[in-house]
Amino acid sequence: MPCDLVLFSIGFTGPDDMPLLPRLGLERNPKGSIGCGSDWQTDAPGVFVCGDAHRGASLIVWAIAEGRSVAAAVDRYLDPAGSTDLPAPLHPNAVPLSA
Ligand SMILES: Cc1cc2nc3c(=O)[nH]c(=O)nc-3n(C[C@H](O)[C@H](O)[C@H](O)COP(=O)(O)OP(=O)(O)OC[C@H]3O[C@@H](n4cnc5c(N)ncnc54)[C@H](O)[C@@H]3O)c2cc1C
């Protein structure tokens, strides 16, 4: 179809490259997102990841649940006794239920 200008406004393309990553010594994985251990901590000590940056382009409910889980992980990380009372609804490897 002939036209003068095409603008793509698609979203859902996942995390972008950003200067912060190489400064932290982090790279995006083959999925394009940033990996973490079971404690939500990236390969950069004390740096945690959640939401689309961790999961790739996803949904708000996952971002909220991951955000709450990371808050608990950070609280545990900062607590000298390594404990937290915050809810942690998700493990980083959690996937949606399939039908
Ligand atoms: C077009 C579109 C439609 C969508 N529709 C739906 C929908 O209907 N329902 C649904 O559930 N989900 C929808 N989603 C997905 C949903 O928006 C995301 O899953 C959710 O917003 C992810 O939340 P987040 O906090 O992980 O990331 P984001 O909401 O992307 O928040 C990341 C924040 O970090 C900021 N940031 C980035 N780099 C830096 C930096 N270096 N320093 C400081 N701040 C920084 C960004 O500005 C941004 O505010 C949609 C997404 C798109 C793109």
The ligand as a Tripos MOL2 file, in Angstrom:
@<TRIPOS>MOLECULE
LIG
   53    58     1     0     0
SMALL
NO_CHARGES

@<TRIPOS>ATOM
      1 C1          1.7450   -1.6180   24.0510 C.3       1 LIG1
      2 C2          1.6800   -2.4450   25.3110 C.ar      1 LIG1
      3 C3          0.4380   -2.8610   25.8080 C.ar      1 LIG1
      4 C4          0.3510   -3.6440   26.9540 C.ar      1 LIG1
      5 N1         -0.8780   -4.0380   27.4110 N.ar      1 LIG1
      6 C5         -0.9580   -4.7920   28.5200 C.ar      1 LIG1
      7 C6         -2.2420   -5.1960   29.0160 C.ar      1 LIG1
      8 O1         -3.2950   -4.8850   28.4520 O.2       1 LIG1
      9 N2         -2.2740   -5.9450   30.1410 N.ar      1 LIG1
     10 C7         -1.1360   -6.3110   30.8060 C.ar      1 LIG1
     11 O2         -1.2320   -6.9980   31.8340 O.2       1 LIG1
     12 N3          0.0810   -5.9420   30.3580 N.ar      1 LIG1
     13 C8          0.1990   -5.1920   29.2380 C.ar      1 LIG1
     14 N4          1.4310   -4.8090   28.7690 N.ar      1 LIG1
     15 C9          2.6350   -5.2930   29.4730 C.3       1 LIG1
     16 C10         2.9170   -4.4630   30.7200 C.3       1 LIG1
     17 O3          2.8670   -3.0870   30.3800 O.3       1 LIG1
     18 C11         4.3060   -4.8350   31.2310 C.3       1 LIG1
     19 O4          4.3850   -6.2490   31.4310 O.3       1 LIG1
     20 C12         4.6010   -4.1440   32.5520 C.3       1 LIG1
     21 O5          4.4760   -2.7460   32.4190 O.3       1 LIG1
     22 C13         6.0190   -4.4830   33.0170 C.3       1 LIG1
     23 O6          6.2750   -3.7470   34.1960 O.3       1 LIG1
     24 P1          7.7690   -3.4720   34.6370 P.3       1 LIG1
     25 O7          7.6820   -2.6920   35.9040 O.co2     1 LIG1
     26 O8          8.5580   -4.7440   34.6250 O.co2     1 LIG1
     27 O9          8.4130   -2.5810   33.4670 O.3       1 LIG1
     28 P2          7.9720   -1.1460   32.9720 P.3       1 LIG1
     29 O10         6.5170   -0.8620   33.2230 O.co2     1 LIG1
     30 O11         8.4790   -1.0570   31.5540 O.co2     1 LIG1
     31 O12         8.7930   -0.1800   33.9090 O.3       1 LIG1
     32 C14        10.1820   -0.0280   33.7720 C.3       1 LIG1
     33 C15        10.5110    1.4020   34.1630 C.3       1 LIG1
     34 O13        11.9320    1.5380   34.2560 O.3       1 LIG1
     35 C16        12.2740    2.7880   33.6990 C.3       1 LIG1
     36 N5         13.6830    2.7090   33.3250 N.ar      1 LIG1
     37 C17        14.2470    2.0470   32.2890 C.ar      1 LIG1
     38 N6         15.5820    2.2100   32.2930 N.ar      1 LIG1
     39 C18        15.8550    2.9880   33.3530 C.ar      1 LIG1
     40 C19        17.0630    3.5140   33.8930 C.ar      1 LIG1
     41 N7         18.2580    3.2590   33.3370 N.pl3     1 LIG1
     42 N8         16.9860    4.2770   34.9860 N.ar      1 LIG1
     43 C20        15.7840    4.5240   35.5770 C.ar      1 LIG1
     44 N9         14.6060    4.0560   35.1150 N.ar      1 LIG1
     45 C21        14.6560    3.3000   34.0230 C.ar      1 LIG1
     46 C22        11.3230    2.9540   32.5220 C.3       1 LIG1
     47 O14        11.1960    4.3050   32.1610 O.3       1 LIG1
     48 C23        10.0220    2.4190   33.1210 C.3       1 LIG1
     49 O15         9.2700    3.4100   33.7870 O.3       1 LIG1
     50 C24         1.5390   -4.0210   27.6370 C.ar      1 LIG1
     51 C25         2.7870   -3.5860   27.1490 C.ar      1 LIG1
     52 C26         2.8490   -2.8110   26.0000 C.ar      1 LIG1
     53 C27         4.1960   -2.3520   25.5050 C.3       1 LIG1
@<TRIPOS>BOND
     1     1     2 1
     2     2     3 ar
     3     2    52 ar
     4     3     4 ar
     5     4     5 ar
     6     4    50 ar
     7     5     6 ar
     8     6     7 ar
     9     6    13 1
    10     7     8 2
    11     7     9 ar
    12     9    10 ar
    13    10    11 2
    14    10    12 ar
    15    12    13 ar
    16    13    14 ar
    17    14    15 1
    18    14    50 ar
    19    15    16 1
    20    16    17 1
    21    16    18 1
    22    18    19 1
    23    18    20 1
    24    20    21 1
    25    20    22 1
    26    22    23 1
    27    23    24 1
    28    24    25 2
    29    24    26 1
    30    24    27 1
    31    27    28 1
    32    28    29 2
    33    28    30 1
    34    28    31 1
    35    31    32 1
    36    32    33 1
    37    33    34 1
    38    33    48 1
    39    34    35 1
    40    35    36 1
    41    35    46 1
    42    36    37 ar
    43    36    45 ar
    44    37    38 ar
    45    38    39 ar
    46    39    40 ar
    47    39    45 ar
    48    40    41 1
    49    40    42 ar
    50    42    43 ar
    51    43    44 ar
    52    44    45 ar
    53    46    47 1
    54    46    48 1
    55    48    49 1
    56    50    51 ar
    57    51    52 ar
    58    52    53 1
@<TRIPOS>SUBSTRUCTURE
     1 LIG1         1 GROUP 0 **** ****
